[in-house]
């Protein structure tokens, strides 16, 4: 399957590419698995996967194309790369947080960041947080920043309360 997007993130998994793609497409609206390609006999001595094993999964999350690759245990995810999800409501923040954090590393949760059960980092960001962090009043911005730094999941009502004080 041809992907017409100029930029497509490729996520390297040990051997969970298909399960991860199914997990992510179950969370985001307007998402789907586009294509699954499989390893063939050629190159087995290099890639180490048997013929027929899933090699890549092309999928879309709310229209954004991604590729998941089963590449073996050589590389692991870290926080240097994360995916931002901008939310309009606390219900959206809560929904994404609950679904993506399930089975993930709870010690990696801070300031709206979390790691999912595959080790991929996500930022669940209420749009109002950006507005409040860039508030024209420096004292308000400072209070919001201090409050956000104490949170795991961002709580919109608490940020609004602090900004209004």
Residue frames as a rotation matrix with the C-alpha (Angstrom) as fourth column:
UNK 1
0.577 0.817 0.000 0.00
0.817 -0.577 0.000 0.00
0.000 0.000 -1.000 0.00
UNK 2
-0.363 -0.700 0.615 1.33
0.680 -0.651 -0.338 3.41
0.637 0.295 0.712 -0.93
UNK 3
0.238 0.329 -0.914 1.32
0.864 -0.502 0.044 6.17
-0.445 -0.800 -0.404 1.65
UNK 4
0.288 -0.057 0.956 0.97
0.738 -0.623 -0.259 9.66
0.610 0.780 -0.138 0.15
UNK 5
0.986 0.043 -0.162 1.97
0.146 -0.692 0.707 11.55
-0.081 -0.720 -0.689 3.30
UNK 6
0.486 -0.860 0.156 5.34
-0.333 -0.347 -0.877 13.28
0.808 0.374 -0.455 3.27
UNK 7
-0.585 -0.668 0.459 6.09
-0.667 0.075 -0.741 12.38
0.461 -0.740 -0.489 6.89
UNK 8
0.589 0.718 -0.371 5.06
-0.353 0.641 0.681 9.16
0.727 -0.271 0.631 8.58
UNK 9
0.022 -0.579 0.815 6.37
-0.997 0.052 0.065 8.18
-0.080 -0.813 -0.576 12.01
UNK 10
0.259 -0.035 -0.965 7.73
-0.265 0.959 -0.105 4.63
0.929 0.283 0.239 12.11
UNK 11
0.385 -0.025 0.923 7.54
-0.923 -0.001 0.385 2.95
-0.009 -1.000 -0.024 15.51
UNK 12
-0.275 -0.613 -0.741 10.01
-0.513 0.745 -0.426 0.08
0.813 0.263 -0.519 16.11
UNK 13
0.553 0.474 0.685 8.62
-0.831 0.366 0.419 -2.74
-0.052 -0.801 0.597 18.21
UNK 14
-0.518 -0.655 0.550 10.25
-0.615 0.733 0.293 -6.01
-0.595 -0.187 -0.782 19.22
UNK 15
-0.969 0.248 0.010 7.39
0.188 0.710 0.679 -8.17
0.162 0.659 -0.734 17.94
UNK 16
-0.415 0.848 -0.330 4.21
0.670 0.040 -0.741 -6.33
-0.615 -0.529 -0.585 19.00
UNK 17
-0.982 -0.048 -0.183 3.61
-0.072 -0.802 0.593 -4.10
-0.175 0.595 0.784 15.95
UNK 18
-0.578 0.815 -0.048 0.23
0.165 0.174 0.971 -5.56
0.799 0.553 -0.235 15.06
UNK 19
-0.009 0.566 -0.824 -1.05
0.972 0.200 0.126 -5.62
0.236 -0.800 -0.552 18.65
UNK 20
-0.584 -0.264 -0.768 0.12
0.520 -0.848 -0.104 -2.03
-0.624 -0.459 0.632 19.17
UNK 21
-0.969 0.247 0.002 -1.55
-0.143 -0.567 0.811 -0.84
0.201 0.786 0.585 15.95
UNK 22
-0.252 0.920 -0.300 -4.79
0.514 0.390 0.764 -2.54
0.820 0.038 -0.571 17.00
UNK 23
-0.152 0.117 -0.981 -4.51
0.967 -0.190 -0.172 -0.94
-0.206 -0.975 -0.084 20.46
UNK 24
-0.809 -0.249 -0.532 -3.94
0.210 -0.968 0.135 2.57
-0.549 -0.002 0.836 19.08
UNK 25
-0.858 0.513 0.030 -6.65
-0.123 -0.262 0.957 2.35
0.499 0.817 0.288 16.41
UNK 26
-0.162 0.822 -0.546 -9.13
0.805 0.430 0.408 1.27
0.570 -0.373 -0.732 19.08
UNK 27
-0.273 -0.038 -0.961 -8.47
0.829 -0.517 -0.215 4.50
-0.488 -0.855 0.173 21.02
UNK 28
-0.729 -0.134 -0.671 -8.57
-0.090 -0.953 0.289 7.21
-0.678 0.271 0.683 18.36
UNK 29
0.406 0.913 0.035 -11.61
0.080 0.002 -0.997 8.13
-0.911 0.407 -0.072 16.28
UNK 30
0.885 0.027 -0.464 -11.29
-0.443 -0.253 -0.860 7.96
-0.141 0.967 -0.213 12.49
UNK 31
-0.145 -0.978 0.152 -8.52
-0.908 0.192 0.372 5.37
-0.393 -0.084 -0.916 12.75
UNK 32
0.900 0.435 0.004 -7.81
-0.392 0.813 -0.431 2.17
-0.190 0.386 0.903 10.91
UNK 33
-0.094 -0.868 0.487 -5.26
-0.020 0.491 0.871 -0.43
-0.995 0.072 -0.064 10.01
UNK 34
0.367 0.174 -0.914 -4.42
-0.817 -0.409 -0.406 0.12
-0.444 0.896 -0.008 6.36
UNK 35
0.629 -0.240 -0.740 -2.09
-0.453 0.661 -0.599 -2.76
0.632 0.711 0.307 5.54
UNK 36
0.589 -0.506 0.631 -0.09
-0.456 0.436 0.776 -5.57
-0.667 -0.744 0.026 7.15
UNK 37
0.491 -0.511 -0.705 3.05
-0.672 0.294 -0.680 -6.77
0.555 0.808 -0.199 5.40
UNK 38
0.925 -0.087 0.370 4.87
-0.183 0.751 0.635 -9.96
-0.333 -0.655 0.678 6.31
UNK 39
-0.054 -0.998 -0.016 8.43
-0.762 0.031 0.647 -11.19
-0.645 0.047 -0.762 6.31
UNK 40
0.831 0.185 -0.525 9.44
-0.513 0.621 -0.593 -13.53
0.216 0.762 0.610 3.49
UNK 41
0.850 -0.527 -0.018 12.16
0.514 0.819 0.254 -16.19
-0.119 -0.225 0.967 3.34
UNK 42
0.263 -0.793 0.550 14.72
0.562 -0.337 -0.755 -13.77
0.784 0.508 0.357 1.87
UNK 43
-0.133 -0.472 0.871 16.90
-0.326 -0.809 -0.489 -12.12
0.936 -0.349 -0.046 4.50
UNK 44
0.819 0.528 -0.225 15.97
0.014 0.373 0.928 -14.33
0.573 -0.763 0.298 7.44
UNK 45
0.208 -0.823 -0.529 19.60
0.910 0.362 -0.205 -14.53
0.359 -0.438 0.824 8.50
UNK 46
-0.724 -0.440 0.531 19.58
0.288 -0.892 -0.347 -10.74
0.627 -0.099 0.773 8.92
UNK 47
-0.304 0.694 0.653 16.11
-0.643 -0.655 0.397 -9.94
0.703 -0.299 0.646 10.28
UNK 48
-0.959 -0.265 0.101 15.59
-0.249 0.616 -0.748 -13.16
0.136 -0.742 -0.656 12.26
UNK 49
-0.237 0.941 0.240 11.83
-0.705 0.003 -0.709 -13.41
-0.668 -0.337 0.663 11.76
UNK 50
-0.589 0.064 0.806 10.21
0.378 0.903 0.205 -16.46
-0.714 0.426 -0.556 10.16
UNK 51
-0.944 0.325 0.065 8.46
-0.036 -0.296 0.954 -16.12
0.329 0.898 0.291 6.82
UNK 52
-0.150 0.980 -0.130 4.87
0.554 0.192 0.810 -15.07
0.819 0.049 -0.572 7.41
UNK 53
-0.169 0.044 -0.985 5.56
0.943 -0.285 -0.175 -13.12
-0.288 -0.958 0.007 10.62
UNK 54
0.852 0.513 0.105 4.26
0.523 -0.827 -0.204 -9.54
-0.017 0.229 -0.973 10.66
UNK 55
-0.272 -0.935 0.226 6.94
0.937 -0.311 -0.159 -7.13
0.219 0.169 0.961 9.40
UNK 56
-0.999 -0.033 -0.016 5.09
0.035 -0.982 -0.186 -3.81
-0.010 -0.186 0.982 9.24
UNK 57
-0.094 0.995 -0.040 1.64
0.973 0.084 -0.214 -2.49
-0.210 -0.059 -0.976 9.94
UNK 58
-0.893 -0.033 0.449 0.49
0.191 -0.932 0.310 0.68
0.408 0.362 0.838 8.20
UNK 59
-0.091 0.891 -0.445 -2.22
0.994 0.105 0.006 2.42
0.052 -0.442 -0.895 10.19
UNK 60
-0.440 0.058 0.896 -3.86
0.169 -0.975 0.146 5.80
0.882 0.215 0.420 10.67
UNK 61
-0.391 0.341 -0.855 -4.75
0.899 -0.060 -0.435 7.60
-0.199 -0.938 -0.283 13.87
UNK 62
0.364 0.668 -0.649 -7.38
0.400 -0.742 -0.538 10.24
-0.841 -0.064 -0.537 13.16
UNK 63
0.994 0.096 0.059 -6.04
0.085 -0.292 -0.953 10.43
-0.074 0.952 -0.298 9.60
UNK 64
0.391 -0.920 -0.024 -2.34
-0.905 -0.389 0.169 10.67
-0.165 -0.045 -0.985 10.59
UNK 65
0.755 -0.113 -0.646 -0.38
-0.222 0.883 -0.414 7.82
0.617 0.456 0.641 8.99
UNK 66
0.263 -0.693 0.671 1.96
-0.877 0.119 0.466 5.66
-0.403 -0.711 -0.576 11.07
UNK 67
0.338 -0.218 -0.916 4.02
-0.403 0.846 -0.350 2.56
0.851 0.487 0.198 10.45
UNK 68
0.560 -0.219 0.799 4.69
-0.729 0.329 0.601 -0.06
-0.394 -0.919 0.025 13.13
UNK 69
0.249 -0.607 -0.755 7.71
-0.659 0.465 -0.591 -2.28
0.710 0.644 -0.284 12.49
UNK 70
0.961 -0.124 0.247 8.58
-0.090 0.704 0.704 -5.58
-0.261 -0.699 0.666 14.13
UNK 71
0.582 -0.804 -0.119 12.34
-0.492 -0.232 -0.839 -5.14
0.647 0.547 -0.531 14.21
UNK 72
0.224 -0.494 -0.840 13.40
0.594 0.753 -0.285 -7.19
0.773 -0.435 0.462 17.21
UNK 73
0.753 0.188 -0.630 14.71
0.658 -0.213 0.723 -6.11
0.002 -0.959 -0.284 20.62
UNK 74
-0.158 -0.944 0.290 17.57
0.912 -0.252 -0.324 -3.91
0.379 0.213 0.901 19.40
UNK 75
-0.810 -0.109 0.576 15.92
0.039 -0.990 -0.132 -0.52
0.585 -0.084 0.807 20.09
UNK 76
-0.292 0.710 -0.641 13.57
0.953 0.161 -0.256 0.71
-0.079 -0.686 -0.724 22.83
UNK 77
0.355 0.512 0.782 11.34
0.489 -0.815 0.312 3.76
0.797 0.272 -0.540 23.03
UNK 78
-0.475 -0.381 -0.793 12.27
0.874 -0.311 -0.374 6.67
-0.104 -0.871 0.480 25.27
UNK 79
0.322 0.711 -0.625 10.92
0.692 -0.627 -0.357 10.09
-0.646 -0.318 -0.694 26.15
UNK 80
-0.651 -0.633 -0.418 13.02
0.168 -0.658 0.734 11.88
-0.740 0.408 0.535 23.53
UNK 81
-0.866 0.494 -0.081 10.08
-0.193 -0.181 0.964 11.35
0.462 0.851 0.252 21.17
UNK 82
-0.678 0.735 -0.025 6.45
0.347 0.289 -0.892 11.71
-0.648 -0.614 -0.451 22.23
UNK 83
-0.617 0.593 0.517 3.10
0.553 -0.141 0.821 12.21
0.560 0.793 -0.241 20.56
UNK 84
-0.944 0.295 -0.148 0.96
-0.115 -0.714 -0.690 15.16
-0.310 -0.634 0.708 21.62
UNK 85
-0.408 0.900 0.151 -2.81
0.814 0.283 0.507 14.86
0.414 0.330 -0.848 21.83
UNK 86
-0.978 0.107 0.181 -4.54
-0.157 -0.944 -0.290 18.22
0.140 -0.312 0.940 22.14
UNK 87
-0.483 0.824 -0.298 -7.88
0.849 0.524 0.073 18.05
0.216 -0.217 -0.952 23.94
UNK 88
-0.455 0.425 0.783 -10.74
-0.060 -0.891 0.449 20.51
0.889 0.157 0.431 24.27
UNK 89
0.474 0.743 0.473 -12.38
-0.610 -0.111 0.785 19.05
0.635 -0.661 0.400 27.37
UNK 90
-0.282 -0.501 0.818 -11.51
-0.940 0.317 -0.130 17.29
-0.194 -0.805 -0.560 30.59
UNK 91
0.617 0.568 0.545 -13.58
-0.418 0.823 -0.385 14.34
-0.667 0.010 0.745 29.39
UNK 92
0.877 -0.362 -0.315 -11.23
-0.209 0.303 -0.930 13.96
0.432 0.882 0.190 26.41
UNK 93
-0.080 -0.931 0.355 -8.17
-0.854 -0.120 -0.507 14.29
0.515 -0.344 -0.785 28.66
UNK 94
-0.045 0.137 0.990 -9.58
-0.834 0.541 -0.113 11.67
-0.551 -0.830 0.090 31.03
UNK 95
0.876 0.463 0.136 -10.51
-0.299 0.742 -0.600 9.29
-0.379 0.484 0.789 28.20
UNK 96
0.628 -0.709 -0.321 -7.13
-0.308 0.152 -0.939 9.37
0.715 0.689 -0.122 26.46
UNK 97
-0.194 -0.724 0.662 -5.28
-0.928 -0.083 -0.363 9.23
0.317 -0.685 -0.656 29.78
UNK 98
0.245 0.379 0.892 -7.23
-0.725 0.683 -0.091 6.22
-0.644 -0.625 0.442 31.01
UNK 99
0.976 0.209 0.055 -6.87
-0.115 0.720 -0.685 4.28
-0.183 0.662 0.727 27.76
UNK 100
0.582 -0.803 -0.132 -3.25
-0.251 -0.023 -0.968 5.08
0.774 0.596 -0.215 26.94
UNK 101
-0.141 -0.680 0.720 -1.91
-0.934 -0.149 -0.324 4.73
0.328 -0.718 -0.614 30.49
UNK 102
0.763 0.507 0.401 -3.51
-0.615 0.759 0.212 1.29
-0.197 -0.409 0.891 31.03
UNK 103
0.885 -0.441 0.147 -0.64
0.444 0.896 0.016 -1.11
-0.139 0.051 0.989 31.63
UNK 104
0.500 -0.717 0.486 1.97
0.151 -0.480 -0.864 1.63
0.853 0.506 -0.132 31.20
UNK 105
-0.336 -0.771 -0.540 4.74
0.789 0.082 -0.608 2.78
0.513 -0.631 0.582 33.49
UNK 106
0.699 0.704 -0.126 3.11
0.643 -0.541 0.542 4.85
0.314 -0.459 -0.831 36.25
UNK 107
0.253 -0.681 -0.687 6.48
0.644 -0.412 0.645 6.29
-0.722 -0.605 0.334 37.29
UNK 108
-0.731 -0.519 0.442 6.71
0.663 -0.388 0.640 7.93
-0.161 0.762 0.628 33.84
UNK 109
0.201 0.889 0.411 3.57
0.859 -0.361 0.362 10.02
0.470 0.281 -0.837 34.39
UNK 110
-0.259 -0.266 -0.929 4.17
0.713 -0.701 0.002 13.72
-0.652 -0.661 0.371 34.92
UNK 111
-0.484 0.035 -0.874 2.82
-0.208 -0.975 0.076 17.05
-0.850 0.219 0.479 33.63
UNK 112
0.454 0.767 -0.455 0.44
-0.680 -0.032 -0.732 15.40
-0.576 0.641 0.507 31.19
UNK 113
-0.196 -0.598 -0.777 3.05
-0.901 0.423 -0.098 12.90
0.388 0.681 -0.621 29.94
UNK 114
0.460 0.250 0.852 2.61
-0.602 0.793 0.093 9.14
-0.653 -0.556 0.515 30.13
UNK 115
-0.693 -0.583 -0.424 4.13
-0.720 0.529 0.449 5.98
-0.037 0.617 -0.786 28.73
UNK 116
0.428 0.878 -0.215 1.79
-0.889 0.451 0.073 3.37
0.161 0.160 0.974 27.33
UNK 117
0.708 -0.058 0.704 2.16
-0.318 0.864 0.392 -0.39
-0.631 -0.501 0.593 27.77
UNK 118
0.815 -0.453 0.360 4.49
0.565 0.486 -0.667 -0.51
0.127 0.748 0.652 24.75
UNK 119
-0.010 -0.855 -0.519 6.79
0.845 -0.285 0.453 2.20
-0.535 -0.433 0.725 26.12
UNK 120
-0.310 -0.019 0.950 5.61
0.744 -0.627 0.230 4.93
0.591 0.779 0.209 23.71
UNK 121
-0.688 -0.013 -0.726 5.41
0.568 -0.632 -0.527 8.39
-0.452 -0.775 0.441 25.29
UNK 122
-0.074 0.765 0.639 2.31
0.792 -0.345 0.504 10.56
0.606 0.543 -0.581 24.92
UNK 123
-0.971 -0.064 -0.232 1.43
0.190 -0.796 -0.574 14.06
-0.148 -0.602 0.785 26.04
UNK 124
-0.105 0.988 0.114 -2.26
0.946 0.064 0.317 14.60
0.306 0.141 -0.942 26.81
UNK 125
-0.883 -0.402 -0.243 -2.61
0.446 -0.880 -0.163 18.38
-0.148 -0.252 0.956 26.60
UNK 126
0.276 0.949 -0.152 -5.73
0.840 -0.315 -0.441 20.44
-0.467 -0.006 -0.884 27.23
UNK 127
0.054 -0.233 0.971 -5.70
0.802 -0.569 -0.181 23.34
0.595 0.788 0.156 24.76
UNK 128
0.862 0.329 0.385 -6.45
0.067 -0.828 0.557 25.76
0.503 -0.454 -0.735 27.58
UNK 129
0.629 -0.715 -0.305 -3.14
0.588 0.181 0.788 24.80
-0.508 -0.676 0.534 29.22
UNK 130
-0.232 -0.729 0.643 -1.27
0.967 -0.243 0.073 26.38
0.103 0.639 0.762 26.32
UNK 131
0.295 0.433 0.852 -3.36
0.354 -0.878 0.323 29.55
0.888 0.206 -0.412 26.65
UNK 132
0.988 0.156 -0.022 -2.76
0.070 -0.312 0.948 29.76
0.141 -0.937 -0.319 30.39
UNK 133
0.358 -0.929 -0.097 0.99
0.808 0.255 0.531 29.07
-0.469 -0.268 0.842 30.13
UNK 134
-0.536 -0.516 0.668 1.21
0.809 -0.542 0.230 31.93
0.244 0.663 0.707 27.62
UNK 135
0.514 0.801 -0.307 -1.02
0.858 -0.489 0.159 34.26
-0.023 -0.345 -0.938 29.65
UNK 136
0.336 -0.346 0.876 -0.25
0.306 -0.839 -0.449 37.96
0.891 0.419 -0.177 29.24
UNK 137
0.667 -0.105 0.738 0.12
-0.687 -0.471 0.554 38.25
0.289 -0.876 -0.386 33.02
UNK 138
-0.177 -0.874 -0.452 3.47
-0.488 0.477 -0.731 36.70
0.855 0.091 -0.510 34.00
UNK 139
-0.648 -0.030 0.761 2.27
-0.751 0.195 -0.631 35.95
-0.129 -0.980 -0.149 37.55
UNK 140
0.461 0.870 0.176 -0.68
-0.769 0.491 -0.411 33.94
-0.444 0.054 0.895 36.20
UNK 141
0.568 -0.340 -0.750 1.60
-0.511 0.568 -0.645 32.02
0.645 0.750 0.149 33.86
UNK 142
-0.536 -0.824 0.183 3.94
-0.611 0.229 -0.758 31.32
0.583 -0.518 -0.626 36.79
UNK 143
-0.312 0.501 0.807 1.10
-0.818 0.291 -0.497 30.00
-0.484 -0.815 0.319 39.01
UNK 144
0.743 0.613 -0.268 -0.23
-0.655 0.587 -0.476 27.78
-0.135 0.529 0.838 36.22
UNK 145
0.204 -0.766 -0.610 3.24
-0.513 0.447 -0.733 26.40
0.834 0.463 -0.302 35.50
UNK 146
-0.676 -0.468 0.569 3.88
-0.710 0.207 -0.673 25.64
0.198 -0.859 -0.472 39.18
UNK 147
0.072 0.812 0.579 0.52
-0.778 0.409 -0.477 23.88
-0.624 -0.416 0.662 39.46
UNK 148
0.751 0.198 -0.630 0.99
-0.618 0.547 -0.565 21.89
0.232 0.813 0.533 36.24
UNK 149
-0.181 -0.939 -0.294 4.40
-0.640 0.339 -0.689 20.65
0.747 0.064 -0.662 37.41
UNK 150
-0.660 -0.008 0.751 2.71
-0.700 0.370 -0.611 19.01
-0.273 -0.929 -0.250 40.40
UNK 151
0.392 0.917 0.075 0.20
-0.768 0.370 -0.523 17.10
-0.507 0.148 0.849 38.29
UNK 152
-0.593 -0.359 0.721 0.34
0.180 0.813 0.553 13.76
-0.785 0.458 -0.418 36.56
UNK 153
-0.267 0.624 0.734 -2.81
0.952 0.055 0.300 14.01
0.147 0.779 -0.609 34.46
UNK 154
-0.972 -0.089 0.216 -3.70
0.087 -0.996 -0.020 17.65
0.217 0.000 0.976 33.74
UNK 155
-0.231 0.906 -0.355 -6.83
0.944 0.120 -0.308 18.86
-0.237 -0.406 -0.883 35.54
UNK 156
-0.391 0.103 0.915 -8.41
0.597 -0.728 0.337 21.77
0.701 0.678 0.223 33.68
UNK 157
0.661 0.736 0.145 -10.59
0.359 -0.481 0.800 23.03
0.659 -0.477 -0.582 36.55
UNK 158
0.558 -0.537 -0.633 -7.59
0.717 -0.073 0.694 23.25
-0.418 -0.841 0.344 38.87
UNK 159
-0.519 -0.767 0.377 -5.61
0.852 -0.431 0.296 25.23
-0.064 0.475 0.878 36.29
UNK 160
-0.078 0.588 0.805 -8.52
0.448 -0.701 0.555 27.61
0.891 0.404 -0.209 35.79
UNK 161
0.825 0.392 -0.408 -8.90
0.511 -0.206 0.835 28.02
0.243 -0.896 -0.370 39.56
UNK 162
0.117 -0.885 -0.451 -5.22
0.837 -0.156 0.524 28.86
-0.534 -0.439 0.722 39.99
UNK 163
-0.593 -0.337 0.731 -5.28
0.749 -0.564 0.348 31.26
0.295 0.754 0.587 37.06
UNK 164
0.233 0.804 0.548 -8.31
0.397 -0.593 0.701 33.09
0.888 0.054 -0.457 38.49
UNK 165
0.593 -0.030 -0.805 -6.78
0.804 -0.047 0.593 33.53
-0.055 -0.998 -0.004 41.98
